[in-house]
Amino acid sequence: MSIRALLWLMGFLGGAFLAVSFHPVYGVYIYFLDYYSHPPLRWWGKNLPDPRWSLIASLVLMIAYNVRRKALTYDLKVFDFPQTKWFAIFVIYAWIITLSPLAVWKDFSWEMAITLTKYYVFYCLLIKTASDPKHFRIVLMLQLFGLMEWGWSAFENPRREAGRLMGIGGADTLNDNFTAAHLVALLPLLAVGLFAGKRWEKIACVIMSPFLLNLFILCNSRGSLLGLVTMSGLALWITRGVVRWKIIGAMALGGILFLQLVDPVFFERQGTTVEYEDDGSAMERVDAWDGALYLLQDHPLGAGGGAFKALSPIYIIEIVRNHDGQKRGVHNTLFQLTSDWGIPGLILYTGFLWAIFRELAHIRRRAPDTPGGQRIVLESVALTLGLSGTLVAGLFSDRLYGEVIYWLAAFTALLRHTHTLELKAQDEAANRIEETNVGEPAALA
């Protein structure tokens, strides 16, 4: 057994023990430990047994929550957050379609409905167990450390085919487009650590930045680059004053570092985004999206999980024939959504996303003018940009069942709770000052 495998196993088992004996948030920590460094996907983990580590982490988290619930500082009600309701109804609708005759690929639809249910359960447990702002900030930093693990693997032993990175990512991100879309969703957290973090956070973010940008470059994902460009423009639109200048500074530093790391292969592939007519894969995407519109006309309520792939021999005949009869995906999260869950699914998912964006905007508008409030504003901006960027990246890949969007929904709920606590602390401080000012004349008399 390698040293890395031994350290990973010690961390996982130690975290599981702390979750059931001290605080359930350690169950969240080991869940992310497994997600970002799943042993069966790493060379150092080949000799470790595979007892379904993610399932074990989830079970530990559920058991720890029930056993150590009294250790929680706050007992948040998940339905106090509007996105929860939309998410819950979306999952219920997925089950309705799966159990109905409308699902054309029953086995896969079952699998996707179960996946969405798992995401919903983890979403709820994440909000419940990481409700302390200290734990919430640790969870955010864990995302960057997890990405750093991917970045180090890409730096240490990059395997590229046709200019694209292979073999890096987690269970639901194990290709270049998925890895890059996940990275785009969380990359803005670097700015939070750099400008509002504690000293150790600043140092960690400085060290991680080149590795994460190098990972992005090696992934060479056209959709994720468009997501990054979208994030840059949106950042200037939704920020004001000092925060805007900090964002501009972060983008300038990132741009300089990016130009130092980028290679000619990156520009060659990205050039096909403009001249997409000459790129066979890009034109296939356009034809697939056209087929998805016809599928939606025929199945307006949805055809269950994996519907487009199952029906691709009908709706994209030429593309399937060109790939020796292999069934193909739609390569677009929006059309994946409408193919699987139809117009009702589109309405529910849009409501889910709108609730998140609205919450984040509300947090920014009402953040107190305190050091804690300034960090909350940056975190709100980071989550808004991350969600926007990964949604744009998802227009060129199938990311409906990627976990990170549902994590961002939970992070938004936790940020709102942190924001509420900051407002309460500000009010209490103002009341104490007022009481002191009122009491001083009486004392002098």
C-alpha positions as CSV (number, residue, x, y, z in Angstrom):
1,M,0.0,0.0,0.0
2,S,1.4,3.4,-1.0
3,I,1.9,6.2,1.5
4,R,-0.9,8.3,-0.2
5,A,-3.3,5.4,0.1
6,L,-2.4,4.9,3.8
7,L,-2.9,8.7,4.5
8,W,-6.2,8.7,2.6
9,L,-7.5,5.7,4.5
10,M,-6.4,7.2,7.9
11,G,-8.2,10.4,7.0
12,F,-11.4,8.7,5.9
13,L,-11.6,6.4,8.9
14,G,-10.5,9.1,11.3
15,G,-13.2,11.4,9.9
16,A,-15.8,8.7,10.2
17,F,-14.9,8.2,13.8
18,L,-15.1,11.9,14.6
19,A,-18.4,12.2,12.8
20,V,-20.1,9.6,15.1
21,S,-18.3,10.6,18.2
22,F,-17.8,14.3,18.1
23,H,-19.6,16.3,15.3
24,P,-21.6,15.1,12.2
25,V,-19.9,17.7,9.9
26,Y,-16.9,15.3,9.7
27,G,-19.2,13.1,7.7
28,V,-19.4,15.9,5.1
29,Y,-15.7,16.3,5.2
30,I,-15.1,12.6,4.3
31,Y,-17.7,12.7,1.6
32,F,-15.8,15.4,-0.1
33,L,-12.5,13.6,0.6
34,D,-13.9,10.6,-1.4
35,Y,-15.4,12.8,-4.1
36,Y,-12.1,14.6,-4.9
37,S,-9.8,11.6,-4.4
38,H,-11.8,8.5,-5.0
39,P,-9.2,5.6,-4.6
40,P,-10.4,3.4,-7.6
41,L,-9.8,6.4,-9.9
42,R,-6.2,7.0,-8.7
43,W,-3.1,5.0,-9.3
44,W,-2.3,5.0,-5.6
45,G,-5.7,3.5,-4.7
46,K,-5.6,0.4,-6.9
47,N,-4.6,-1.8,-4.0
48,L,-7.3,-0.5,-1.7
49,P,-10.5,-2.4,-1.5
50,D,-13.6,-0.7,-3.0
51,P,-16.5,-1.1,-0.6
52,R,-18.3,1.9,-2.3
53,W,-16.6,4.6,-0.3
54,S,-19.1,7.3,-1.2
55,L,-21.9,5.1,0.1
56,I,-20.1,4.6,3.3
57,A,-19.4,8.3,3.7
58,S,-23.1,9.0,3.1
59,L,-24.2,6.4,5.6
60,V,-21.7,7.7,8.2
61,L,-23.1,11.2,7.7
62,M,-26.7,10.1,8.1
63,I,-25.9,8.0,11.2
64,A,-23.8,10.8,12.7
65,Y,-26.5,13.3,12.1
66,N,-29.0,11.2,14.0
67,V,-26.6,10.2,16.8
68,R,-24.8,13.5,17.3
69,R,-27.6,15.9,16.4
70,K,-27.3,17.7,19.8
71,A,-23.8,18.7,18.9
72,L,-25.2,21.1,16.2
73,T,-25.0,24.7,17.1
74,Y,-28.0,25.6,14.9
75,D,-30.9,23.4,13.8
76,L,-31.8,24.9,10.4
77,K,-35.1,24.0,8.7
78,V,-34.2,23.2,5.1
79,F,-37.7,24.3,3.8
80,D,-37.0,27.8,5.0
81,F,-34.9,28.1,1.9
82,P,-37.0,28.5,-1.3
83,Q,-34.7,26.4,-3.5
84,T,-35.4,23.4,-1.3
85,K,-39.1,23.3,-2.3
86,W,-38.3,23.5,-6.0
87,F,-35.6,20.8,-5.6
88,A,-38.0,18.5,-3.7
89,I,-40.8,18.8,-6.3
90,F,-38.3,18.3,-9.1
91,V,-37.1,15.0,-7.6
92,I,-40.7,13.9,-7.0
93,Y,-41.6,14.7,-10.6
94,A,-38.6,12.6,-11.8
95,W,-40.0,9.7,-9.8
96,I,-43.4,10.2,-11.3
97,I,-42.1,10.0,-14.8
98,T,-39.8,7.1,-14.0
99,L,-42.6,5.0,-12.5
100,S,-45.0,5.9,-15.4
101,P,-45.1,4.4,-18.9
102,L,-43.6,7.6,-20.2
103,A,-40.0,6.5,-19.3
104,V,-38.5,4.9,-22.4
105,W,-35.3,3.5,-20.6
106,K,-36.6,2.3,-17.3
107,D,-33.4,1.0,-15.8
108,F,-31.5,4.2,-16.5
109,S,-34.4,6.4,-15.5
110,W,-34.5,4.6,-12.1
111,E,-30.7,5.2,-11.8
112,M,-31.1,8.9,-12.5
113,A,-34.1,9.3,-10.2
114,I,-32.1,7.6,-7.4
115,T,-29.1,9.9,-8.2
116,L,-31.3,13.0,-7.8
117,T,-32.7,11.6,-4.6
118,K,-29.2,11.1,-3.2
119,Y,-28.3,14.6,-4.2
120,Y,-31.3,15.9,-2.4
121,V,-30.6,14.0,0.8
122,F,-27.0,15.2,0.8
123,Y,-28.2,18.8,0.1
124,C,-30.3,18.6,3.3
125,L,-27.7,17.0,5.4
126,L,-25.1,19.5,4.3
127,I,-27.3,22.4,5.3
128,K,-28.1,20.7,8.6
129,T,-24.6,19.7,9.6
130,A,-22.5,22.6,8.3
131,S,-24.8,25.3,9.8
132,D,-22.0,26.8,11.9
133,P,-20.3,29.6,9.8
134,K,-16.9,28.1,10.8
135,H,-17.8,24.7,9.4
136,F,-19.4,26.4,6.3
137,R,-16.1,28.2,5.5
138,I,-14.1,25.0,6.0
139,V,-16.4,23.2,3.5
140,L,-15.8,26.0,1.0
141,M,-12.0,25.7,1.4
142,L,-12.3,21.9,1.1
143,Q,-13.6,22.5,-2.5
144,L,-10.4,24.3,-3.3
145,F,-8.2,21.7,-1.7
146,G,-10.1,19.0,-3.6
147,L,-9.5,20.9,-6.9
148,M,-5.9,21.2,-5.9
149,E,-5.7,17.4,-5.7
150,W,-6.9,17.3,-9.3
151,G,-4.6,20.1,-10.3
152,W,-1.6,18.3,-8.7
153,S,-2.5,15.1,-10.5
154,A,-2.7,17.0,-13.8
155,F,0.7,18.7,-13.1
156,E,2.4,15.5,-11.9
157,N,1.3,13.2,-14.7
158,P,-0.9,14.8,-17.4
159,R,-2.3,12.4,-20.0
160,R,-3.6,14.3,-23.0
161,E,-5.3,13.0,-26.2
162,A,-6.1,15.3,-29.1
163,G,-5.1,18.2,-26.8
164,R,-7.6,17.2,-24.1
165,L,-6.9,16.1,-20.5
166,M,-7.8,12.5,-19.7
167,G,-8.3,10.6,-16.4
168,I,-8.7,13.6,-14.0
169,G,-11.8,14.3,-12.0
170,G,-14.3,12.6,-9.7
171,A,-16.9,10.0,-10.3
172,D,-19.3,12.4,-12.2
173,T,-16.5,14.5,-13.7
174,L,-14.2,12.0,-15.3
175,N,-13.6,13.8,-18.6
176,D,-12.2,17.1,-19.6
177,N,-15.5,19.0,-20.2
178,F,-17.0,17.8,-16.9
179,T,-13.9,18.5,-14.9
180,A,-13.6,22.0,-16.4
181,A,-17.3,22.7,-15.8
182,H,-16.9,21.7,-12.1
183,L,-13.7,23.8,-11.8
184,V,-15.5,26.9,-13.2
185,A,-18.2,26.5,-10.6
186,L,-15.8,26.8,-7.7
187,L,-12.9,28.8,-9.1
188,P,-14.3,32.1,-7.9
189,L,-13.8,30.9,-4.3
190,L,-10.1,31.6,-4.8
191,A,-11.0,35.4,-4.8
192,V,-12.8,35.0,-1.5
193,G,-9.8,33.3,0.1
194,L,-7.3,35.8,-1.3
195,F,-9.2,39.0,-0.4
196,A,-11.2,38.1,2.7
197,G,-9.7,34.9,4.1
198,K,-7.5,34.4,7.1
199,R,-3.7,34.4,6.7
200,W,-3.6,30.6,6.1
201,E,-6.4,30.9,3.5
202,K,-4.6,33.6,1.6
203,I,-1.4,31.6,1.5
204,A,-3.2,28.4,0.4
205,C,-5.1,30.3,-2.4
206,V,-1.8,31.8,-3.7
207,I,-0.2,28.4,-3.8
208,M,-3.3,26.7,-5.4
209,S,-4.0,29.4,-8.1
210,P,-1.4,28.3,-10.7
211,F,-2.3,24.6,-10.3
212,L,-6.0,25.3,-10.8
213,L,-5.4,27.5,-13.8
214,N,-3.1,24.9,-15.3
215,L,-5.8,22.3,-14.8
216,F,-8.3,24.5,-16.6
217,I,-5.9,25.0,-19.5
218,L,-5.1,21.3,-19.8
219,C,-8.8,20.5,-19.8
220,N,-9.1,22.7,-22.9
221,S,-12.9,22.9,-22.7
222,R,-14.5,25.4,-25.1
223,G,-17.8,25.5,-23.2
224,S,-16.0,26.2,-19.9
225,L,-13.9,29.0,-21.4
226,L,-17.2,30.6,-22.5
227,G,-18.4,30.1,-18.9
228,L,-15.3,31.8,-17.6
229,V,-15.8,34.8,-20.0
230,T,-19.4,35.0,-18.9
231,M,-18.3,35.1,-15.3
232,S,-15.9,37.9,-16.0
233,G,-18.5,40.1,-17.5
234,L,-21.1,39.3,-14.9
235,A,-18.6,40.1,-12.1
236,L,-18.3,43.7,-13.3
237,W,-22.1,44.0,-13.6
238,I,-23.2,42.8,-10.2
239,T,-20.4,44.3,-8.1
240,R,-19.8,47.9,-6.9
241,G,-17.2,50.0,-5.1
242,V,-14.3,48.2,-3.3
243,V,-15.6,44.7,-4.2
244,R,-15.6,45.5,-7.9
245,W,-12.0,46.7,-7.7
246,K,-11.0,43.5,-5.8
247,I,-12.7,41.5,-8.6
248,I,-10.9,43.5,-11.3
249,G,-7.6,42.9,-9.4
250,A,-8.3,39.2,-9.2
251,M,-9.1,39.0,-12.9
252,A,-6.0,40.9,-13.8
253,L,-3.7,38.6,-11.7
254,G,-5.5,35.6,-13.1
255,G,-5.1,36.8,-16.7
256,I,-1.4,37.4,-16.2
257,L,-0.9,33.9,-14.7
258,F,-3.1,32.4,-17.4
259,L,-0.9,33.9,-20.2
260,Q,2.2,32.5,-18.5
261,L,0.8,29.0,-18.4
262,V,-1.1,28.6,-21.6
263,D,0.2,26.6,-24.5
264,P,-0.4,26.6,-28.3
265,V,-2.6,23.5,-28.1
266,F,-5.1,25.5,-26.1
267,F,-5.4,28.2,-28.7
268,E,-5.7,25.7,-31.5
269,R,-8.7,24.0,-30.0
270,Q,-10.4,27.1,-28.7
271,G,-10.2,28.6,-32.3
272,T,-12.7,26.0,-33.4
273,T,-15.3,27.7,-31.2
274,V,-15.5,30.6,-33.7
275,E,-15.1,28.4,-36.8
276,Y,-17.5,25.7,-35.6
277,E,-18.6,24.8,-39.1
278,D,-15.2,23.2,-39.7
279,D,-15.4,21.2,-36.5
280,G,-17.2,17.9,-36.9
281,S,-18.0,17.5,-33.2
282,A,-19.4,21.0,-32.9
283,M,-21.7,20.5,-35.9
284,E,-22.9,17.2,-34.4
285,R,-23.9,19.1,-31.3
286,V,-25.9,21.5,-33.3
287,D,-27.7,18.6,-35.1
288,A,-28.3,16.9,-31.7
289,W,-29.9,20.0,-30.3
290,D,-32.2,20.1,-33.3
291,G,-33.1,16.5,-32.6
292,A,-33.8,17.3,-29.0
293,L,-36.4,19.9,-30.0
294,Y,-38.2,17.3,-32.1
295,L,-38.0,14.9,-29.1
296,L,-39.6,17.5,-26.9
297,Q,-42.4,18.0,-29.3
298,D,-43.1,14.2,-29.2
299,H,-42.6,13.9,-25.4
300,P,-43.6,17.2,-23.8
301,L,-43.9,15.6,-20.3
302,G,-40.4,14.0,-20.6
303,A,-39.3,10.5,-21.5
304,G,-37.4,9.7,-18.4
305,G,-33.7,9.6,-17.5
306,G,-31.4,8.9,-20.5
307,A,-34.2,9.6,-22.9
308,F,-32.2,11.3,-25.6
309,K,-29.5,8.7,-25.7
310,A,-32.1,5.9,-25.8
311,L,-34.0,7.6,-28.7
312,S,-30.9,9.0,-30.5
313,P,-31.2,6.3,-33.3
314,I,-34.6,7.9,-34.1
315,Y,-33.8,11.7,-33.7
316,I,-30.2,11.9,-34.9
317,I,-30.0,9.0,-37.4
318,E,-27.0,10.3,-39.3
319,I,-24.9,11.0,-36.2
320,V,-25.6,7.5,-34.8
321,R,-24.8,5.9,-38.1
322,N,-21.5,7.9,-38.3
323,H,-20.5,6.4,-34.9
324,D,-21.2,2.8,-36.0
325,G,-24.6,2.6,-34.4
326,Q,-23.4,3.9,-31.0
327,K,-26.2,5.8,-29.1
328,R,-25.3,9.4,-28.5
329,G,-26.0,12.1,-25.9
330,V,-27.3,15.6,-26.6
331,H,-24.3,17.4,-25.1
332,N,-26.4,20.2,-23.6
333,T,-27.7,20.3,-20.1
334,L,-30.9,22.3,-21.1
335,F,-31.9,19.7,-23.8
336,Q,-30.9,16.9,-21.5
337,L,-33.3,18.3,-18.9
338,T,-36.2,18.7,-21.4
339,S,-35.6,15.3,-23.0
340,D,-35.6,13.6,-19.6
341,W,-38.2,15.5,-17.6
342,G,-40.0,17.6,-20.2
343,I,-41.6,21.0,-19.9
344,P,-42.6,20.5,-16.2
345,G,-39.0,19.5,-15.4
346,L,-37.8,22.7,-17.1
347,I,-40.2,24.8,-15.1
348,L,-39.2,23.2,-11.8
349,Y,-35.4,23.4,-12.5
350,T,-35.7,27.0,-13.6
351,G,-37.5,27.8,-10.4
352,F,-34.8,26.1,-8.5
353,L,-32.1,28.1,-10.2
354,W,-34.0,31.4,-9.9
355,A,-34.5,30.9,-6.2
356,I,-30.7,30.5,-5.7
357,F,-29.9,33.6,-7.8
358,R,-32.5,35.6,-6.0
359,E,-31.2,34.5,-2.6
360,L,-27.7,35.5,-3.5
361,A,-28.8,38.9,-4.8
362,H,-30.7,39.5,-1.6
363,I,-27.7,38.6,0.5
364,R,-25.5,41.1,-1.4
365,R,-28.0,44.0,-1.1
366,R,-28.5,43.6,2.7
367,A,-24.9,42.7,3.7
368,P,-23.7,44.8,6.7
369,D,-20.8,47.1,6.2
370,T,-18.5,45.1,8.5
371,P,-15.5,42.9,7.8
372,G,-17.7,39.9,8.1
373,G,-20.3,41.5,5.8
374,Q,-17.6,42.2,3.2
375,R,-16.6,38.6,3.1
376,I,-20.3,37.6,2.8
377,V,-20.6,39.9,-0.2
378,L,-17.6,38.3,-1.8
379,E,-18.9,34.8,-1.1
380,S,-22.3,35.8,-2.6
381,V,-20.6,37.1,-5.7
382,A,-18.4,33.9,-5.9
383,L,-21.4,31.6,-5.7
384,T,-23.4,33.7,-8.3
385,L,-20.4,33.6,-10.7
386,G,-19.8,29.9,-10.2
387,L,-23.4,29.0,-10.8
388,S,-23.6,31.2,-13.9
389,G,-20.3,29.9,-15.3
390,T,-21.1,26.2,-14.9
391,L,-24.5,26.7,-16.4
392,V,-22.9,28.3,-19.5
393,A,-20.4,25.4,-19.6
394,G,-23.3,23.0,-19.3
395,L,-24.7,24.3,-22.6
396,F,-22.0,22.2,-24.3
397,S,-22.1,19.1,-22.1
398,D,-24.6,16.9,-20.2
399,R,-24.3,18.2,-16.6
400,L,-27.8,17.8,-15.2
401,Y,-26.6,15.0,-12.9
402,G,-23.4,16.7,-12.0
403,E,-23.3,17.3,-8.2
404,V,-21.7,20.7,-8.0
405,I,-24.9,22.7,-8.9
406,Y,-26.7,21.1,-6.0
407,W,-23.8,21.8,-3.7
408,L,-24.0,25.5,-4.7
409,A,-27.7,25.5,-3.8
410,A,-26.7,24.2,-0.3
411,F,-23.9,26.7,0.0
412,T,-26.4,29.5,-0.8
413,A,-28.6,28.3,2.1
414,L,-25.6,28.2,4.4
415,L,-24.5,31.7,3.3
416,R,-28.0,33.1,3.9
417,H,-27.8,31.7,7.5
418,T,-24.3,33.2,8.0
419,H,-25.7,36.5,6.6
420,T,-28.6,36.4,9.1
421,L,-26.2,35.8,12.0
422,E,-24.0,38.8,10.8
423,L,-27.0,41.1,10.7
424,K,-28.0,39.9,14.2
425,A,-24.5,40.6,15.5
426,Q,-24.5,44.0,14.0
427,D,-27.9,44.9,15.6
428,E,-26.7,43.6,19.0
429,A,-23.5,45.7,18.7
430,A,-25.6,48.8,17.8
431,N,-27.9,48.2,20.8
432,R,-25.0,47.9,23.1
433,I,-23.5,51.2,21.9
434,E,-26.9,52.9,22.3
435,E,-27.3,51.6,25.8
436,T,-23.8,52.8,26.7
437,N,-24.5,56.3,25.3
438,V,-27.8,56.5,27.2
439,G,-26.2,55.3,30.4
440,E,-23.3,57.8,30.3
441,P,-25.3,61.0,31.3
442,A,-26.9,59.1,34.1
443,A,-23.5,58.0,35.4
444,L,-22.2,61.6,35.3
445,A,-25.2,62.8,37.2
